[in-house]
Amino acid sequence: MVIYTYGHEYPVTSVQRTGDDYYIYICTCEDGGLCRIMSIKDKSLFPELVSWLSETVNAEVFTDYIEHFIFEDTLCIVMKYTQGINLSEKSDTEGMPLRERLELCRKILERAVLLDIPDYFLDKCMDMSNIIVSADLTVSFNYPIDDIIGSRDCRPLKKVEKLLRIIFARELERKVPDELIEFFNEMPDLVGSNMIEFYSRYYMMMTRLIEREAGDEEPKSIWYRIWNKIKKSWGKLKKILMFLLLAAAVTYLVFTIQTSGSSTKRQSNFDAIGTVIIDKNR
């Protein structure tokens, strides 16, 4: 089976899902990639959906959205589709360190900003099972838009918050590091903002955290480590030295008083001054 429009053909590789009002197909694109096509059968929905898509989607920027068209009395909505390991599977099979998870989330948020994903589609892709992650942390999104024929009201940044809370669950439980916890404390304000502001605040938090961790890394030189330990313990050493100095001063003062008290004044007698002999009988 081939789904086609005036300029493109989409050979069907599999039927992913069917419903009373639609079909979901996985098809091959002309560039060799895959796409997911939702074919809607209810003609009464066409005018409102076509109008909404035309107003909402900027296909030149949101390139994961390919096109929509009428094929054999059905409305076809074509979205990019990527096969691979999704974030849920990656998290279950790999113990990702904090630095890697920070970078992964940055790429997820950055891609959402660069694509300028409309709210409805952003809400659909911000799920662990719909984020495809390659070995080099390249991120792709899949969009399960089965409910597009119903209500399209959503709060996508709440979905983003939920995703980040899952990814950083270990840190939130331990309440460290401080930069990350502070970011999540600001989440109510961020959820009420927009994707660009959300990404900017996340990026600043991540930068501060990485810079602080880099500053905490000690060089391998043994002399640096010795000097660093001396600096860290200088406060205690300073107090000890001040106590010893004070004790020495008190000891010296006591010794001086005792010496001066036990000594007697003595009058010096002179028998001669130079070559002159002093006669004491006079």
SEZA-90942 format. One line per 2 residues: their letters; for each residue x, z negated, y negated of N, C-alpha, C, O. Coordinates in steps of 0.001 Angstrom, whole numbers, plus 500000, padded with zeros to 6 digits. Layout:
N
A	X:Z:Y:X:Z:Y:X:Z:Y:X:Z:Y  ...
***
This chain:
282
MV	500843:500000:501198:500000:500000:500000:500876:500000:498755:501902:499321:498709  500472:500756:497760:501195:500827:496498:500215:500593:495358:499181:501255:495272
IY	500547:499645:494482:499776:499418:493268:500496:500165:492152:501711:500029:492004  499781:500934:491384:500472:501745:490385:499649:501845:489111:498429:501687:489105
TY	500368:502113:488045:499776:502403:486751:500402:503704:486261:501130:504364:487003  500128:504064:485045:500586:505357:484538:502105:505498:484615:502608:506566:484961
GH	502840:504432:484297:504295:504553:484234:505055:503896:485372:506255:504130:485514  504382:503061:486205:505116:502305:487209:504393:502280:488545:503170:502402:488625
EY	505196:502117:489594:504653:501924:490937:505192:500621:491511:506358:500278:491313  504332:499900:492223:504714:498623:492814:504336:498618:494300:503209:498268:494653
PV	505285:499008:495176:504998:498940:496622:504789:497484:497052:505593:496615:496715  503729:497226:497782:503396:495872:498222:504236:495522:499451:504253:496268:500429
TS	504932:494385:499396:505710:493907:500543:504958:492864:501349:505171:492735:502554  504069:492110:500685:503275:491110:501408:502087:490698:500565:502110:490784:499337
VQ	501041:490244:501255:499886:489652:500577:500083:488148:500632:500053:487542:501703  500284:487554:499466:500597:486121:499421:499349:485261:499511:499362:484193:500124
RT	498279:485727:498902:497081:484888:498848:495879:485724:498449:496008:486707:497720  494731:485334:498921:493486:485979:498505:492465:484911:498168:492481:483814:498727
GD	491577:485249:497246:490494:484350:496874:489217:485137:496698:489194:486350:496910  488162:484461:496314:486889:485154:496113:486964:486148:494969:486285:487174:494988
DY	487792:485848:493967:487826:486686:492761:489164:487398:492543:489324:488108:491551  490118:487219:493447:491429:487821:493189:492226:487986:494484:491896:487425:495529
YI	493307:488793:494363:494338:488905:495392:495679:488602:494726:495865:488848:493534  496611:488063:495517:497988:487875:495055:498906:488690:495969:498924:488490:497183
YI	499661:489604:495375:500589:490449:496124:502025:490184:495678:502281:489897:494508  502953:490283:496622:504375:490335:496295:504796:491793:496440:504620:492404:497494
CT	505353:492335:495367:505678:493762:495329:507133:493970:494916:507801:493069:494408  507595:495199:495157:508941:495588:494751:508876:496331:493422:508047:497221:493235
CE	509768:495951:492496:509836:496645:491211:510774:497849:491315:511524:497988:492280  510717:498691:490326:511555:499886:490337:513039:499553:490240:513874:500335:490694
DG	513384:498396:489652:514786:498004:489549:515288:497296:490806:516430:496838:490845  514443:497204:491831:514843:496567:493084:514467:495108:493180:514543:494517:494257
GL	514063:494520:492075:513642:493129:492098:512222:492986:492619:511587:493959:493024  511738:491746:492599:510393:491476:493093:509480:491057:491944:509939:490581:490905
CR	508203:491242:492150:507218:490762:491196:506006:490240:491953:505776:490578:493114  505251:489415:491268:503998:488902:491818:502866:489509:490999:502852:489420:489771
IM	501933:490118:491685:500802:490754:491004:499524:490020:491376:499192:489857:492550  498820:489586:490345:497500:489004:490546:496469:490078:490237:496405:490581:489115
SI	495672:490423:491219:494661:491467:491074:493282:490813:491013:492792:490284:492011  492657:490855:489825:491382:490160:489585:490225:491145:489762:490244:492242:489204
KD	489226:490748:490538:488144:491658:490904:486932:491563:489971:486205:492542:489801  486712:490403:489374:485510:490185:488569:485635:490914:487221:486385:490481:486347
KS	484900:492018:487060:485014:492841:485853:484527:492111:484606:484961:492421:483496  483631:491148:484780:483122:490425:483615:484220:489615:482915:484074:489231:481754
LF	485302:489364:483625:486405:488585:483055:487398:489458:482288:488215:488934:481531  487344:490771:482470:488374:491650:481925:488497:491576:480397:489606:491384:479898
PE	487407:491720:479636:487567:491756:478168:488228:490511:477597:489140:490600:476775  487757:489347:478041:488307:488092:477497:489760:487899:477906:490577:487478:477088
LV	490096:488196:479154:491467:488022:479638:492429:488995:478966:493528:488607:478569  492025:490250:478838:492882:491252:478204:493142:490884:476748:494262:491014:476255
SW	492092:490421:476063:492241:490004:474666:493185:488818:474551:494055:488786:473680  493008:487844:475436:493870:486648:475410:495320:487002:475713:496226:486510:475040
LS	495553:487844:476710:496914:488250:477050:497572:488990:475893:498746:488763:475600  496842:489855:475246:497390:490636:474130:497772:489737:472963:498767:489992:472285
ET	496993:488691:472722:497271:487778:471613:498357:486768:471952:499099:486340:471068  498460:486384:473212:499336:485280:473614:500739:485725:473978:501709:485044:473646
VN	500860:486856:474655:502130:487246:475252:502861:488266:474383:502311:489304:474014  504118:487944:474066:505031:488911:473446:505974:489385:474550:506988:488743:474827
AE	505639:490495:475169:506374:490947:476350:507829:491305:476041:508665:491303:476945  508141:491608:474791:509526:491926:474436:510417:490695:474515:511613:490812:474783
VF	509851:489524:474288:510614:488275:474364:510391:487596:475711:511342:487216:476393  509131:487451:476080:508782:486820:477350:508910:487874:478461:507917:488418:478943
TD	510140:488137:478843:510430:489248:479759:510048:488952:481206:510061:489863:482034  509708:487705:481534:509205:487421:482874:507796:487979:483056:507318:488154:484177
YI	507153:488251:481944:505845:488908:481987:506095:490413:481899:506669:490893:480921  505669:491149:482909:505988:492575:482953:504896:493415:482273:505186:494155:481334
EH	503655:493306:482735:502575:494078:482119:501237:493689:482747:501183:492919:483706  500162:494239:482182:498842:494158:482811:498169:495515:482678:498408:496241:481712
FI	497332:495856:483644:496690:497171:483646:495506:497140:484613:495339:496194:485382  494696:498185:484559:493553:498322:485457:493952:499235:486615:494467:500333:486405
FE	493709:498766:487838:494003:499555:489032:492839:499414:490005:492530:498319:490477  492201:500546:490294:491077:500576:491230:490053:499475:490933:489692:498679:491799
DT	489610:499464:489699:488570:498535:489238:488980:497070:489334:488123:496189:489404  490277:496805:489337:490759:495419:489268:491742:495311:488105:492427:496273:487758
LC	491797:494123:487513:492768:493852:486456:494021:493268:487095:493964:492213:487728  495151:493949:486932:496409:493512:487545:497320:492891:486493:497600:493504:485463
IV	497779:491681:486758:498731:490978:485891:500036:490872:486666:500068:490308:487759  501118:491414:486099:502387:491542:486814:503415:490579:486222:503723:490653:485032
MK	503944:489680:487045:504962:488707:486640:506180:488849:487541:506059:489203:488714  507358:488569:486982:508572:488558:487801:508482:487475:488874:507857:486432:488684
YT	509124:487754:490002:509115:486805:491112:510515:486759:491706:511143:487796:491921  511006:485537:491973:512362:485358:492491:512309:484579:493791:511660:483537:493884
QG	512999:485098:494790:513142:484377:496046:514431:483560:496012:515397:483946:495354  514445:482448:496712:515638:481617:496754:515284:480159:496946:514142:479812:497249
IN	516284:479311:496764:516095:477866:496918:515492:477308:495636:516044:477485:494550  514367:476641:495770:513778:476053:494568:514376:474665:494311:515099:474118:495143
LS	514060:474125:493161:514667:472860:492733:514293:471708:493653:515099:470805:493877  513085:471732:494183:512665:470685:495102:513519:470701:496364:513962:469650:496828
EK	513752:471883:496920:514574:472014:498125:516027:471645:497834:516687:471002:498650  516514:472052:496677:517902:471742:496308:518101:470239:496156:519120:469699:496585
SD	517134:469565:495549:517232:468117:495360:517175:467374:496682:517814:466334:496843  516397:467916:497646:516267:467263:498953:517514:467412:499805:517820:466544:500622
TE	518243:468525:499616:519383:468819:500492:520730:468518:499863:521728:468432:500578  520792:468354:498544:522063:468137:497863:521986:466890:496991:520995:466650:496302
GM	523052:466110:497040:523145:464967:496141:523792:465405:494844:525017:465397:494726  522987:465786:493875:523513:466340:492629:523990:465223:491707:523216:464319:491393
PL	525256:465265:491265:525735:464243:490325:525055:464375:488970:524434:465395:488668  525180:463335:488164:524501:463306:486873:524916:464474:485995:524058:465111:485386
RE	526207:464773:485913:526678:465863:485055:526026:467194:485441:525651:467982:484573  525896:467435:486732:525285:468681:487202:523795:468725:486868:523273:469774:486491
RL	523113:467596:487003:521689:467562:486672:521452:467722:485174:520479:468350:484755  522349:467149:484370:522247:467339:482923:522364:468816:482556:521589:469324:481746
EL	523326:469493:483149:523526:470907:482859:522369:471747:483376:521942:472699:482721  521865:471395:484549:520735:472136:485105:519509:472029:484193:518850:473033:483922
CR	519208:470839:483728:518059:470659:482830:518272:471386:481513:517331:471933:480938  519498:471391:481042:519785:472141:479813:519455:473625:480004:518869:474256:479125
KI	519836:474167:481152:519570:475581:481409:518078:475858:481559:517593:476902:481125  517356:474934:482167:515904:475096:482302:515249:475137:480923:514457:476033:480629
LE	515585:474163:480083:514993:474096:478748:515442:475267:477887:514647:475827:477132  516704:475635:477997:517227:476745:477212:516533:478056:477569:516188:478846:476690
RA	516333:478280:478865:515647:479510:479290:514209:479534:478782:513716:480583:478367  513543:478407:478812:512176:478337:478299:512125:478685:476818:511199:479357:476366
VL	513132:478221:476054:513182:478510:474621:513490:479986:474373:512837:480631:473553  514484:480518:475083:514889:481912:474863:513778:482892:475222:513629:483930:474577
LD	512995:482562:476255:511889:483434:476646:510653:483228:475771:509717:484027:475800  510665:482133:474983:509496:481793:474164:508231:481839:475014:507265:482525:474680
IP	508257:481096:476117:507182:481149:477102:505900:480563:476509:505912:479427:476035  504811:481303:476526:503519:480749:476043:503124:479506:476832:503517:479339:477987
DY	502352:478646:476203:502045:477334:476774:501498:477412:478196:501934:476664:479070  500559:478298:478428:499940:478361:479758:500982:478678:480828:501016:478025:481872
FL	501821:479665:480580:502813:480074:481566:503930:479028:481691:504502:478848:482766  504232:478346:480586:505215:477264:480633:504721:476133:481519:505484:475563:482299
DK	503452:475816:481395:502852:474775:482226:502922:475146:483709:503121:474278:484558  502760:476426:484017:502768:476873:485412:504172:476819:486036:504310:476493:487215
CM	505200:477131:485261:506547:477233:485852:507309:475913:485859:508275:475774:486609  506896:474930:485036:507635:473675:484957:507271:472744:486106:506693:471674:485918
DM	507632:473193:487292:507367:472441:488516:508566:472631:489434:509169:473704:489455  508912:471600:490188:510090:471657:491055:510054:472853:492005:511088:473456:492293
SN	508863:473189:492488:508752:474269:493473:508779:475649:492842:508923:476642:493555  508643:475742:491510:508600:477036:490834:509859:477347:490040:509922:478353:489334
II	510866:476479:490156:512151:476707:489497:513165:477059:490575:513468:476235:491438  513686:478269:490528:514645:478757:491514:516053:478575:490953:516350:478995:489835
VS	516912:477941:491750:518266:477600:491297:519287:478244:492230:519262:478019:493440  520179:479041:491662:521231:479670:492459:522420:478723:492580:522415:477631:492010
AD	523449:479153:493335:524612:478297:493578:525360:477972:492287:525945:476895:492171  525350:478889:491315:526053:478660:490047:525136:478075:488976:525448:478119:487786
LT	523992:477522:489415:522998:476879:488549:522276:477866:487622:521723:477464:486598  522280:479139:487976:521431:480090:487255:519970:479779:487596:519623:479550:488755
VS	519134:479776:486573:517744:479343:486728:516793:480528:486571:516957:481354:485672  515799:480601:487456:514716:481576:487341:513390:480853:487540:513331:479809:488190
FN	512322:481424:486969:511002:480809:487070:510048:481700:487852:510099:482927:487755  509180:481066:488626:508027:481728:489215:506766:481154:488576:506744:480001:488145
YP	505709:481980:488522:504500:481607:487785:503259:481742:488676:502735:482844:488836  502786:480633:489256:501547:480677:490041:500345:480601:489102:499913:479511:488727
ID	499811:481754:488727:498768:481801:487689:497375:481978:488288:496513:482619:487689  497163:481416:489456:495883:481587:490156:494691:481119:489326:493589:481644:489480
DI	494900:480138:488447:493774:479586:487686:493615:480251:486320:492915:479723:485457  494252:481397:486114:494174:482049:484802:492754:482508:484483:492412:482700:483316
IG	491926:482685:485511:490543:483111:485282:489661:481936:484871:488498:482132:484517  490200:480717:484912:489443:479542:484500:489941:479024:483166:490220:479805:482257
SR	490053:477714:483046:490522:477095:481806:492031:477258:481670:492781:477070:482628  492458:477611:480466:493900:477786:480218:494426:476758:479217:495517:476914:478668
DC	493647:475716:478987:494099:474634:478111:495104:473768:478863:494867:473402:480014  496216:473441:478226:497247:472645:478897:498166:472001:477859:498164:472369:476684
RP	498932:471053:478318:499959:470406:477492:501287:470566:478223:501688:469676:478974  501969:471677:478016:503164:471983:478813:504305:470992:478656:505066:470784:479600
LK	504444:470369:477480:505551:469428:477308:505350:468156:478123:506320:467481:478466  504097:467821:478436:503857:466719:479368:504379:467088:480747:504892:466235:481471
KV	504248:468357:481110:504770:468842:482381:506296:468815:482368:506925:468489:483374  506884:469156:481233:508342:469102:481090:508829:467665:481228:509818:467402:481912
EK	508133:466739:480579:508496:465324:480684:508442:464859:482141:509358:464190:482620  507381:465213:482831:507238:464826:484239:508382:465373:485076:508912:464676:485941
LL	508765:466621:484822:509865:467246:485553:511169:466487:485319:511896:466204:486272  511471:466155:484068:512716:465446:483758:512722:464035:484348:513767:463544:484774
RI	511578:463396:484372:511511:462049:484950:511787:462082:486451:512348:461133:486999  511400:463156:487111:511709:463300:488538:513199:463549:488730:513825:462965:489614
IF	513762:464418:487899:515177:464782:488043:516091:463588:487763:517116:463422:488424  515724:462757:486784:516562:461620:486404:515957:460289:486866:516131:459262:486212
AR	515258:460318:487982:514584:459116:488476:515571:457985:488752:515267:456828:488463  516741:458291:489302:517729:457244:489630:518216:456545:488372:518342:455321:488358
EL	518492:457300:487320:518978:456713:486074:517881:455881:485401:518158:454813:484856  516655:456362:485439:515551:455618:484833:515315:454297:485560:514962:453296:484936
ER	515505:454294:486848:515326:453061:487621:516410:452046:487280:516136:450850:487178  517651:452526:487101:518760:451619:486777:518889:451351:485277:519615:450453:484851
KV	518155:452166:484470:518181:452042:483004:519560:452296:482420:519965:451626:481470  520270:453239:482968:521554:453715:482447:521648:455215:482725:521030:455708:483669
PD	522429:455955:481896:523183:455525:480714:522280:455367:479482:521137:455823:479464  522829:454710:478460:522029:454371:477284:521481:455612:476579:520331:455619:476141
EL	522306:456669:476468:521868:457866:475755:520641:458487:476415:519715:458921:475730  520638:458528:477724:519512:459115:478453:518263:458248:478329:517162:458764:478140
IE	518433:456942:478433:517291:456030:478314:516699:456107:476910:515478:456081:476752  517544:456201:475900:517061:456336:474521:516250:457627:474363:515226:457644:473680
FF	516715:458703:474998:516002:459977:474934:514594:459841:475529:513623:460336:474957  514493:459177:476663:513178:459007:477282:512306:458043:476485:511081:458164:476509
NE	512904:457098:475786:512122:456208:474922:511487:456977:473763:510445:456580:473241  512125:458081:473366:511604:458916:472288:510596:459953:472795:510069:460738:472007
MP	510330:459960:474083:509520:461008:474700:508124:461163:474096:507672:462300:473957  507412:460095:473729:506074:460291:473135:506102:461190:471907:505201:462008:471720
DL	507127:461050:471068:507250:461911:469888:507615:463337:470298:507114:464299:469717  508480:463470:471289:508927:464797:471711:507803:465593:472340:507691:466799:472115
VG	506964:464926:473130:505848:465616:473780:504879:466169:472743:504189:467156:473001  504825:465550:471594:503949:466028:470531:504588:467060:469633:503972:467490:468659
SN	505827:467477:469938:506521:468457:469102:506386:469850:469717:505304:470229:470165  507478:470610:469739:507472:471941:470334:508710:472100:471207:509567:471217:471251
MI	508798:473226:471898:509857:473414:472877:511238:473464:472225:512210:472975:472801  511332:474042:471048:512627:474130:470365:513119:472740:469981:514286:472410:470197
EF	512233:471926:469413:512602:470561:469039:512967:469744:470273:513930:468976:470255  512202:469910:471335:512466:469202:472589:513868:469559:473098:514650:468676:473450
YS	514174:470835:473133:515488:471277:473613:516611:470760:472713:517652:470328:473207  516405:470802:471409:517437:470353:470468:517771:468884:470674:518942:468503:470683
RY	516743:468061:470840:516973:466630:471033:517655:466377:472373:518530:465518:472476  517255:467120:473392:517896:466975:474701:519370:467371:474612:520235:466677:475146
YM	519651:468472:473945:521026:468966:473842:521916:467957:473102:523055:467725:473506  521407:467365:472034:522180:466358:471300:522448:465141:472171:523558:464608:472172
MM	521438:464701:472913:521619:463562:473819:522685:463868:474868:523569:463050:475123  522595:465043:475467:523543:465440:476509:524964:465522:475953:525910:465088:476611
TR	525123:466070:474755:526442:466186:474130:527058:464819:473884:528234:464606:474179  526262:463879:473339:526770:462530:473088:527181:461858:474386:528221:461203:474447
LI	526381:462013:475408:526659:461377:476690:527935:461918:477314:528760:461144:477800  528108:463218:477309:529300:463835:477907:530547:463478:477111:531598:463204:477690
ER	530433:463480:475774:531593:463120:474942:532003:461670:475179:533191:461350:475239  531007:460802:475313:531326:459394:475562:531974:459205:476928:532924:458433:477060
EA	531476:459891:477932:532062:459804:479269:533466:460378:479288:534345:459852:479971  533687:461463:478536:535022:462053:478468:535993:461098:477796:537160:461017:478180
GD	535504:460363:476775:536354:459395:476103:536706:458212:476977:537742:457575:476791  535826:457919:477944:536082:456802:478857:537043:457153:479978:537530:456264:480676
EE	537322:458441:480161:538226:458853:481228:539667:458544:480837:540121:458984:479781  540391:457801:481660:541755:457405:481358:542748:458398:481935:542548:458899:483041
PK	543840:458696:481186:544893:459542:481745:545524:458878:482961:545369:457674:483166  546224:459651:483755:546788:459140:484998:548101:458382:484779:548586:457723:485700
SI	548687:458463:483576:549961:457801:483311:549846:456289:483513:548941:455647:482979  550775:455734:484290:550758:454295:484560:551019:453502:483295:550472:452415:483104
WY	551886:454072:482403:552184:453363:481160:550955:453288:480270:550740:452274:479605  550134:454352:480241:548907:454315:479447:547960:453252:479984:547359:452503:479214
RI	547828:453187:481305:546928:452203:481897:547390:450788:481613:546575:449904:481350  548728:450565:481666:549263:449227:481355:548976:448865:479904:548529:447758:479603
WN	549242:449824:479002:549018:449577:477584:547533:449344:477296:547177:448500:476473  546669:450103:477986:545226:449951:477792:544757:448577:478260:543888:447967:477638
KI	545335:448091:479360:544976:446751:479845:545439:445679:478867:544753:444681:478650  546628:445901:478272:547135:444942:477278:546202:444903:476078:545879:443830:475567
KK	545762:446102:475620:544852:446150:474474:543528:445451:474786:542983:444729:473951  543020:445677:476000:541749:445064:476362:541852:443543:476458:540886:442836:476172
SW	543038:443030:476866:543211:441583:477024:543859:440940:475804:544166:439748:475826  544071:441715:474734:544771:441184:473555:544001:440027:472912:544612:439084:472407
GK	542700:440089:472927:541920:439005:472320:542217:437666:472965:542404:436671:472266  542262:437625:474299:542554:436381:475004:544000:435958:474771:544277:434779:474547
LK	544926:436922:474822:546336:436607:474600:546558:436054:473195:547355:435137:472994  545843:436622:472229:545992:436174:470847:545595:434705:470704:546276:433937:470025
KI	544494:434321:471344:544053:432929:471280:545076:432001:471931:545350:430916:471417  545640:432428:473061:546643:431602:473760:547879:431437:472898:548409:430332:472785
LM	548355:432535:472276:549555:432470:471427:549323:431575:470214:550211:430816:469825  548149:431658:469622:547845:430807:468468:547840:429327:468873:548317:428476:468123
FL	547299:429025:470059:547287:427647:470541:548702:427139:470775:549028:426013:470401  549556:427971:471399:550944:427570:471657:551705:427369:470360:552488:426427:470236
LL	551479:428257:469384:552149:428136:468094:551726:426850:467380:552557:426156:466794  550433:426541:467436:549939:425314:466808:550509:424085:467504:550886:423115:466846
AA	550573:424123:468837:551124:423001:469582:552599:422796:469240:553058:421662:469110  553339:423899:469094:554756:423802:468747:554931:423205:467358:555832:422395:467137
AV	554069:423604:466415:554153:423092:465053:553865:421594:465025:554561:420845:464339  552851:421151:465760:552509:419726:465811:553647:418920:466434:553991:417846:465942
TY	554233:419441:467525:555353:418761:468199:556534:418605:467256:557160:417546:467201  556837:419667:466513:557963:419615:465578:557704:418596:464473:558606:417858:464075
LV	556456:418561:463977:556118:417628:462898:556252:416187:463369:556792:415349:462646  555763:415883:464583:555869:414534:465134:557316:414136:465312:557703:413015:464984
FT	558126:415060:465839:559549:414782:466048:560251:414512:464726:561101:413625:464647  559909:415257:463699:560550:415092:462377:560210:413738:461783:561082:413087:461208
IQ	558942:413290:461909:558527:411992:461352:559242:410849:462065:559703:409903:461426  559333:410940:463396:560012:409894:464155:561492:409807:463789:562036:408708:463679
TS	562138:410930:463602:563562:410955:463277:563825:410358:461908:564772:409592:461725  562972:410717:460936:563170:410213:459573:562868:408712:459502:563473:408015:458688
GS	561960:408199:460319:561617:406780:460306:562698:405915:460911:562899:404791:460450  563388:406378:461900:564410:405591:462579:565761:405657:461881:566642:404860:462203
ST	565954:406544:460968:567254:406688:460278:567331:405706:459108:566295:405413:458512  568531:405175:458742:568729:404257:457600:569542:404950:456537:570379:405811:456806
KR	569257:404534:455299:570008:405116:454201:571433:404570:454207:571611:403356:454305  572379:405360:454112:573796:404979:454099:574426:405437:452797:574176:406543:452316
QS	575305:404502:452200:575995:404823:450965:577382:405330:451309:578140:404658:452009  577688:406423:450856:578999:407025:451145:580060:406416:450237:579841:406320:449029
NF	581221:405995:450788:582355:405458:450046:583471:406482:450025:583779:407113:451037  584071:406636:448854:585139:407623:448694:586443:406916:448365:586434:406076:447465
DA	587548:407186:449014:588887:406630:448741:589688:407528:447826:590670:407088:447229  589291:408754:447708:590076:409674:446888:589198:410824:446468:588249:411203:447154
IG	589547:411372:445311:588914:412602:444842:590044:413590:444630:590796:413509:443659  590141:414491:445530:591256:415424:445465:592548:414700:445713:592707:414049:446746
TV	593512:414802:444750:594829:414126:444886:594860:412794:444169:595883:412112:444133  593694:412427:443586:593645:411170:442811:593216:410046:443750:592162:410143:444378
II	594007:408985:443858:593734:407825:444709:592914:406830:443915:593269:406458:442797  591807:406402:444514:590927:405435:443851:591348:404038:444280:591421:403725:445468
DK	591619:403222:443298:592010:401829:443531:590720:400993:443564:590053:400831:442542  590384:400477:444725:589124:399723:444877:589240:398293:444366:588230:397606:444215
NR	590467:397836:444098:590640:396465:443624:590320:396345:442148:590075:395226:441698  590304:397360:441396:589997:397291:439982:588535:397201:439729:588111:397135:438575
***
